[in-house]
Structure formats: C-alpha cells, structure tokens
C-alpha cells in the first residue's frame, strides 16, 4: 500500500488516500458502536457454503444418502452432551468403588440407563436437527425404528470401558450408524466418524465467534440475563436446578429490527411477572445476540432466525423450542403458555398461575398494534 501511495502524484492520489482514510474511520466508528471490536473469536469464512454440495442422486461428496448423513448428524449432536454425562457417572462410581467399606463392594444396577434414555429420547430435538425439516424427519424415522438399539450402543460402550478415542477399539459410526440402525452402508460404516467432518460445507474451517464472557448475572441493555457463545453452557445448561428461557436474537438483521422490538417487550414482561411473585420456583430469562455470537454445537449450530427455547430444570438434555415465533408478534401470555408446556413442573405451574392472575394489560399488550416502537 505504501509503495502504491508513493507512486501516486497530484490531486488524484491525494483524493484516493483521503477517501480510504474516511472509509476506514467510518468503519471503525460503526464497529465500535455495535461492539464488533469486542468479538473474541475469528468469524467463519463469509464464502463458506451454507450447505454441503449434493449430487443428482441425493448423495454428498462421501456417497452418503440422507439417512446416513442424518445418523452422523445425530451422533455429532448427541455425543457432546451424552458422553460427558456418562463419563461423569463413571468417575463417580470409580470413586465410590475405591472408597472402601461395604458401599464400595455393592453392585449397583441401572446407573447409566436412565441418563441414556433421557438423552436418546430427545436426540432429534436439538436445534441442529429440529430446524432442518428433512433431517428432522429422517432422525425421527431412525429413532422410531431403532431407539432401543441406539440406547444399547451406549450401554455397550460403557461396558467396553468407555473408550474416548475411535482408535481404541470402538467406532461410533459402525456401532450406531451401521450396526444399530443400518443407516450407512458397510463400506461407509467402516470409516471413523471424524472422517466425515469436511463435507464441503465449510463447517470444518469455521470458527465460532463470541463476545467476551460477562460476569455471572450481567444483564443486557434490555434487562435480560446476558449470555454469549462462550458462556452459553454455564448459563443455560450447567445448573440442572434452574429453568432457563433463552431468546436467540437478531436485533437489527431480522425484519429490520421489528421482530426484536416487539418480542423483547413480552420477554421483559414475563421476567417481571416471575420476579414479582416470590412463591415457588423462578424462571431465568436470558438472551444471546446471534449477530455477534455463533452458539457452538450442539446448542445452536446454523441458527439464522430468532427463536425461543426452554432448558428445563432436571432435563437440560432435552431443550424445547417454540414451534412458531409469529414474526415476533408474541404477547407475555403467549410466552407463558409456551413455558407452561415446556418447563419443569414447578415453573410450568407458576406460569399457569400467572396467566390466571396477572393483569390483562401486562399479559396481552401488543406493541405492533399500538405502534409503541
């Protein structure tokens, strides 16, 4: 750039340099105003294709059909959640067994089965699978036919010593996608699952952006609990005793901001209603700005539109997504109804009570009709 500048003579070169500095200054101001300079992780390549290429026969670059691809997607979203949960139980049992005394000699049955069942039953409801219609259908079909077989694969993995690497005598691809569900051909099933990571979609090269992790309890500009990609697990998933309603937002990009301006008022109202009633459990209402945070898998890969999701206490492995966000035209009553049908028993009961006792103006306010933007 400097060499090019030295080669330029006269007012033309000076004007070009001036325009360059003005543009750079404007960009710097814009990024500071929206906080882009605070993003910690490199953004994924802008030219990365949204989806892996498909050929005329519906197969991808590896020769996988839709069912085989779905089985691999199922494992890629299920293993990051279920495997750590099972390893945690295994470590706890190892400590008990080494403690000495009668308890260390006792044989305990069914330690893993309940956890495996809970995660496997909800496998198709993670955002990666649920919002891709064809993938969701394939996933539901696989689980309808082979849910017990998939669960049995995880039980066999535990009995085999829970090997953490596929070169230690265990292949998830073979055990689940070939042996348990017959989703992939024998030829494809013989490969390690990791060999299918780079399918031409660009996902293997993507980085996940995250704003700096805020201090616990930090609120965003709208008064909701602030969550970023780097803190998503700690805020929404880690504490199994708290119900968390997460709003994945696109404050300026979706519907020119109208969606966000409308729905945020209902979310703030719901938070206030729960806070005003000290009896019973509470609901944590959090928001993640998806314009600056790429929530990593398995919680939000590929999110392109706003959504609401409840992570219920006691069952964080089964997040519940709202089926229709109605372009942001949701009242507090609508969101309470969603919570009533998706949260843990105590929070669901409280949501129902609030719908029956709260003031109508708080429950049914419709800013899109009153032009209260």
C-alpha positions as CSV (number, residue, x, y, z in Angstrom):
1,X,0.0,0.0,0.0
2,X,2.8,2.4,0.9
3,X,4.6,1.7,-2.4
4,X,1.5,2.4,-4.3
5,X,0.9,5.7,-2.4
6,X,4.5,6.8,-3.2
7,X,3.8,6.1,-6.9
8,X,0.8,8.3,-7.0
9,X,1.2,12.0,-7.9
10,X,-1.1,15.0,-8.0
11,X,-4.6,15.6,-6.5
12,X,-5.9,12.2,-7.8
13,X,-3.7,10.2,-5.5
14,X,-4.3,12.5,-2.6
15,X,-8.1,12.2,-3.0
16,X,-7.9,8.4,-3.1
17,X,-5.9,8.4,0.1
18,X,-8.4,10.8,1.7
19,X,-11.3,8.6,0.7
20,X,-9.5,5.5,2.0
21,X,-8.9,7.1,5.5
22,X,-12.5,8.4,5.6
23,X,-13.9,4.9,4.9
24,X,-11.5,3.4,7.5
25,X,-12.6,5.9,10.1
26,X,-16.3,5.3,9.3
27,X,-15.8,1.5,9.6
28,X,-14.0,1.9,12.9
29,X,-16.8,4.1,14.3
30,X,-19.5,1.7,13.2
31,X,-17.8,-1.4,14.7
32,X,-17.3,0.4,18.0
33,X,-20.9,1.4,18.1
34,X,-22.2,-2.2,17.6
35,X,-19.4,-3.8,19.7
36,X,-17.9,-5.8,16.8
37,X,-14.4,-5.0,18.2
38,X,-15.4,-7.0,21.3
39,X,-15.8,-10.2,19.4
40,X,-13.1,-12.6,20.5
41,X,-13.1,-15.4,18.0
42,X,-12.5,-15.2,14.3
43,X,-15.6,-15.1,12.2
44,X,-16.3,-18.1,9.9
45,X,-15.4,-17.6,6.3
46,X,-18.0,-15.5,4.5
47,X,-17.6,-17.5,1.4
48,X,-18.3,-20.9,3.1
49,X,-21.3,-22.6,1.5
50,X,-24.4,-22.8,3.7
51,X,-24.8,-26.5,3.0
52,X,-22.7,-29.3,1.7
53,X,-23.0,-29.9,-2.0
54,X,-25.5,-32.6,-3.2
55,X,-25.4,-34.7,-6.3
56,X,-28.3,-35.6,-8.6
57,X,-28.9,-38.9,-6.6
58,X,-29.1,-37.0,-3.3
59,X,-25.8,-38.2,-2.1
60,X,-23.0,-36.0,-0.8
61,X,-19.3,-35.9,-1.6
62,X,-18.7,-39.1,0.6
63,X,-21.5,-41.0,-1.1
64,X,-23.8,-40.7,2.0
65,X,-27.6,-40.6,1.4
66,X,-29.9,-38.6,3.6
67,X,-30.4,-41.3,6.2
68,X,-26.6,-41.9,6.6
69,X,-25.9,-38.1,6.8
70,X,-28.7,-37.8,9.4
71,X,-27.2,-40.6,11.5
72,X,-23.9,-38.9,11.5
73,X,-25.5,-35.6,12.4
74,X,-27.4,-37.4,15.2
75,X,-24.1,-38.6,16.7
76,X,-22.4,-35.3,16.3
77,X,-25.1,-33.6,18.4
78,X,-25.8,-36.4,20.8
79,X,-22.2,-37.4,21.8
80,X,-21.1,-33.9,23.0
81,X,-24.0,-34.0,25.5
82,X,-24.4,-37.6,26.5
83,X,-20.8,-38.9,26.6
84,X,-19.7,-36.3,29.2
85,X,-22.7,-37.2,31.3
86,X,-21.9,-40.9,31.2
87,X,-18.2,-40.3,32.0
88,X,-19.2,-38.2,35.0
89,X,-21.3,-41.1,36.3
90,X,-18.4,-43.5,35.6
91,X,-15.9,-41.3,37.5
92,X,-18.3,-41.0,40.5
93,X,-18.7,-44.8,40.6
94,X,-14.9,-45.3,40.4
95,X,-14.5,-43.0,43.5
96,X,-17.2,-44.9,45.3
97,X,-15.6,-48.3,44.5
98,X,-12.2,-47.2,45.7
99,X,-13.5,-45.8,49.0
100,X,-13.5,-49.0,51.0
101,X,-16.3,-50.4,53.2
102,X,-19.5,-52.2,52.4
103,X,-20.7,-49.5,50.0
104,X,-17.7,-49.9,47.8
105,X,-18.5,-53.6,47.3
106,X,-22.1,-53.1,46.5
107,X,-23.2,-53.7,42.9
108,X,-25.5,-51.0,41.5
109,X,-27.7,-51.7,38.5
110,X,-29.3,-49.2,36.2
111,X,-26.8,-46.4,36.9
112,X,-26.5,-45.4,33.3
113,X,-29.8,-46.4,31.7
114,X,-31.9,-43.5,32.9
115,X,-29.4,-40.9,31.6
116,X,-29.0,-42.7,28.3
117,X,-32.8,-43.0,27.9
118,X,-33.3,-39.3,28.6
119,X,-30.7,-38.1,26.1
120,X,-31.6,-40.6,23.4
121,X,-35.3,-39.8,23.5
122,X,-34.6,-36.1,23.0
123,X,-31.9,-36.5,20.4
124,X,-33.9,-35.2,17.5
125,X,-35.0,-32.0,19.3
126,X,-31.6,-30.3,19.4
127,X,-31.6,-27.1,17.2
128,X,-29.2,-28.6,14.7
129,X,-31.7,-31.3,13.8
130,X,-35.0,-29.8,14.7
131,X,-34.9,-26.8,12.4
132,X,-33.8,-28.7,9.3
133,X,-37.1,-30.3,8.2
134,X,-35.7,-33.2,6.1
135,X,-33.0,-34.0,8.7
136,X,-35.6,-33.9,11.5
137,X,-37.9,-36.3,9.6
138,X,-35.0,-38.7,8.9
139,X,-33.9,-38.5,12.6
140,X,-37.5,-39.2,13.8
141,X,-37.7,-42.2,11.5
142,X,-34.4,-43.6,12.7
143,X,-35.4,-43.2,16.3
144,X,-38.9,-44.6,15.8
145,X,-37.3,-47.8,14.4
146,X,-34.2,-48.1,16.5
147,X,-34.3,-46.0,19.6
148,X,-33.7,-49.0,21.9
149,X,-30.8,-50.1,19.6
150,X,-29.2,-46.7,19.8
151,X,-29.5,-46.7,23.6
152,X,-28.0,-50.2,23.7
153,X,-25.0,-49.0,21.8
154,X,-24.2,-46.5,24.6
155,X,-24.6,-49.2,27.2
156,X,-22.1,-51.4,25.2
157,X,-19.7,-48.5,25.1
158,X,-19.8,-48.2,28.9
159,X,-19.3,-52.0,29.3
160,X,-16.3,-51.8,27.0
161,X,-14.7,-49.3,29.3
162,X,-15.9,-46.1,27.6
163,X,-13.0,-45.6,25.2
164,X,-12.7,-41.9,24.4
165,X,-10.9,-42.3,21.0
166,X,-12.2,-44.2,18.0
167,X,-8.8,-45.9,17.6
168,X,-9.2,-47.6,21.0
169,X,-11.4,-50.4,19.7
170,X,-14.7,-48.6,19.4
171,X,-16.3,-46.9,16.3
172,X,-19.4,-44.8,16.9
173,X,-20.1,-44.8,13.2
174,X,-20.0,-48.6,13.0
175,X,-21.8,-49.3,16.2
176,X,-24.7,-46.8,15.7
177,X,-25.0,-45.9,12.0
178,X,-24.2,-49.4,10.7
179,X,-24.8,-52.0,13.4
180,X,-27.7,-50.4,15.4
181,X,-29.7,-48.5,12.8
182,X,-28.4,-49.8,9.4
183,X,-28.3,-46.2,8.3
184,X,-25.0,-46.3,6.4
185,X,-23.6,-49.0,4.1
186,X,-20.9,-51.4,5.3
187,X,-18.3,-49.5,3.2
188,X,-19.2,-46.1,4.8
189,X,-19.7,-47.7,8.3
190,X,-16.0,-48.9,8.4
191,X,-14.7,-45.3,8.5
192,X,-14.3,-43.3,11.7
193,X,-17.0,-40.7,12.2
194,X,-14.4,-37.9,12.2
195,X,-13.5,-38.7,8.6
196,X,-16.8,-37.2,7.5
197,X,-16.2,-33.8,9.1
198,X,-15.2,-31.9,6.0
199,X,-18.2,-32.5,3.7
200,X,-17.6,-29.4,1.5
201,X,-19.9,-27.1,3.6
202,X,-17.0,-25.2,5.1
203,X,-18.1,-26.2,8.6
204,X,-14.7,-27.9,9.3
205,X,-13.0,-24.5,8.8
206,X,-15.5,-22.3,10.7
207,X,-14.6,-20.6,13.9
208,X,-17.2,-19.7,16.5
209,X,-17.5,-16.0,17.4
210,X,-18.2,-15.0,21.0
211,X,-18.4,-11.7,22.7
212,X,-16.3,-11.5,25.9
213,X,-17.8,-13.6,28.6
214,X,-19.5,-11.3,31.1
215,X,-19.5,-11.6,34.8
216,X,-22.2,-14.0,36.1
217,X,-25.6,-12.3,36.4
218,X,-24.8,-9.5,34.0
219,X,-27.9,-8.1,32.3
220,X,-28.0,-6.9,28.7
221,X,-29.4,-3.5,27.5
222,X,-32.9,-4.8,27.6
223,X,-32.6,-6.2,31.2
224,X,-32.4,-9.9,30.3
225,X,-29.6,-12.1,31.5
226,X,-26.7,-11.7,29.1
227,X,-25.4,-14.9,27.5
228,X,-22.7,-15.2,24.9
229,X,-21.4,-18.2,23.0
230,X,-18.5,-18.6,25.4
231,X,-20.9,-18.7,28.4
232,X,-23.9,-20.5,26.9
233,X,-23.3,-23.8,28.6
234,X,-22.6,-22.3,32.0
235,X,-25.7,-20.0,31.9
236,X,-28.3,-22.2,30.2
237,X,-27.3,-25.8,30.7
238,X,-24.8,-26.4,33.6
239,X,-27.2,-25.7,36.6
240,X,-29.7,-28.5,36.4
241,X,-31.9,-26.9,39.1
242,X,-32.9,-23.8,37.2
243,X,-35.3,-23.4,34.2
244,X,-33.8,-21.1,31.6
245,X,-35.7,-19.4,28.8
246,X,-33.2,-18.4,26.1
247,X,-34.0,-15.9,23.4
248,X,-31.7,-16.2,20.4
249,X,-31.9,-12.7,18.9
250,X,-31.0,-10.9,15.7
251,X,-31.7,-7.3,17.0
252,X,-31.1,-5.4,13.7
253,X,-30.9,-8.0,10.9
254,X,-34.3,-9.8,11.1
255,X,-37.3,-7.9,9.8
256,X,-35.2,-4.7,10.1
257,X,-35.3,-4.9,13.9
258,X,-39.1,-5.0,14.2
259,X,-39.1,-8.6,15.4
260,X,-36.8,-7.8,18.3
261,X,-38.6,-4.6,19.3
262,X,-41.9,-6.5,19.6
263,X,-40.8,-9.7,21.3
264,X,-38.4,-8.1,23.8
265,X,-41.3,-6.3,25.5
266,X,-43.1,-9.6,26.1
267,X,-39.9,-11.3,27.4
268,X,-39.2,-8.4,29.8
269,X,-42.9,-8.6,31.0
270,X,-42.5,-12.4,31.6
271,X,-39.4,-11.8,33.6
272,X,-41.1,-9.1,35.7
273,X,-44.1,-11.3,36.4
274,X,-42.0,-14.1,37.7
275,X,-39.9,-11.8,39.8
276,X,-43.0,-10.1,41.3
277,X,-44.3,-13.5,42.6
278,X,-41.9,-14.7,45.2
279,X,-43.7,-18.0,45.8
280,X,-42.4,-21.1,44.0
281,X,-39.5,-21.5,41.6
282,X,-38.4,-18.8,39.3
283,X,-37.5,-18.7,35.6
284,X,-34.2,-17.3,34.3
285,X,-34.8,-15.3,31.1
286,X,-31.6,-14.9,29.0
287,X,-30.7,-13.6,25.6
288,X,-27.9,-14.3,23.2
289,X,-27.2,-11.8,20.4
290,X,-26.7,-14.2,17.4
291,X,-25.4,-11.3,15.3
292,X,-22.1,-11.4,17.3
293,X,-22.2,-14.9,18.8
294,X,-22.1,-18.3,17.0
295,X,-23.5,-20.6,19.6
296,X,-21.4,-23.7,19.2
297,X,-22.9,-27.2,18.8
298,X,-24.9,-28.9,20.0
299,X,-26.8,-25.9,21.2
300,X,-27.2,-23.6,18.2
301,X,-25.3,-24.5,15.1
302,X,-26.6,-22.8,12.0
303,X,-29.1,-20.5,13.7
304,X,-30.2,-18.0,11.1
305,X,-33.5,-16.7,12.6
306,X,-34.7,-15.7,16.1
307,X,-36.1,-18.4,18.3
308,X,-37.1,-19.2,21.9
309,X,-36.0,-22.3,23.8
310,X,-36.6,-23.6,27.3
311,X,-33.9,-25.6,29.0
312,X,-36.0,-27.2,31.8
313,X,-34.6,-28.0,35.2
314,X,-33.9,-31.7,35.6
315,X,-33.9,-32.3,31.9
316,X,-31.3,-30.0,30.3
317,X,-30.5,-32.6,27.7
318,X,-34.0,-32.1,26.1
319,X,-34.3,-28.4,25.2
320,X,-37.8,-27.4,24.0
321,X,-38.0,-24.9,21.0
322,X,-41.1,-22.8,20.3
323,X,-42.8,-24.0,17.1
324,X,-44.0,-20.6,15.8
325,X,-42.5,-17.2,16.8
326,X,-45.2,-15.4,14.7
327,X,-42.7,-12.8,13.3
328,X,-42.1,-11.6,16.9
329,X,-45.8,-10.8,17.5
330,X,-46.0,-12.7,20.8
331,X,-47.6,-11.4,24.0
332,X,-46.4,-12.2,27.5
333,X,-49.4,-14.6,27.7
334,X,-48.1,-16.5,24.6
335,X,-44.7,-16.9,26.1
336,X,-46.1,-18.0,29.5
337,X,-48.2,-20.6,27.6
338,X,-45.0,-21.9,25.9
339,X,-43.3,-22.0,29.3
340,X,-46.3,-23.8,30.9
341,X,-46.0,-26.6,28.3
342,X,-42.2,-27.0,28.3
343,X,-40.7,-26.1,31.6
344,X,-40.3,-28.3,34.8
345,X,-43.4,-29.0,36.8
346,X,-42.9,-26.2,39.3
347,X,-42.2,-23.5,36.8
348,X,-44.9,-24.7,34.5
349,X,-47.5,-24.5,37.3
350,X,-46.3,-21.0,38.2
351,X,-46.6,-19.9,34.6
352,X,-50.2,-21.2,34.6
353,X,-51.0,-19.3,37.8
354,X,-49.5,-16.1,36.4
355,X,-51.7,-16.4,33.3
356,X,-54.7,-16.7,35.5
357,X,-53.9,-13.9,38.0
358,X,-51.7,-11.2,36.3
359,X,-53.3,-8.0,34.9
360,X,-54.6,-8.3,31.3
361,X,-52.6,-5.3,30.2
362,X,-49.4,-7.0,31.2
363,X,-50.4,-10.3,29.6
364,X,-51.9,-9.1,26.4
365,X,-50.0,-5.9,25.4
366,X,-49.5,-5.8,21.6
367,X,-46.9,-3.2,20.6
368,X,-47.3,-3.9,16.9
369,X,-50.9,-2.7,17.1
370,X,-50.3,0.3,19.3
371,X,-47.3,1.4,17.3
372,X,-45.2,1.6,20.5
373,X,-41.9,1.1,18.8
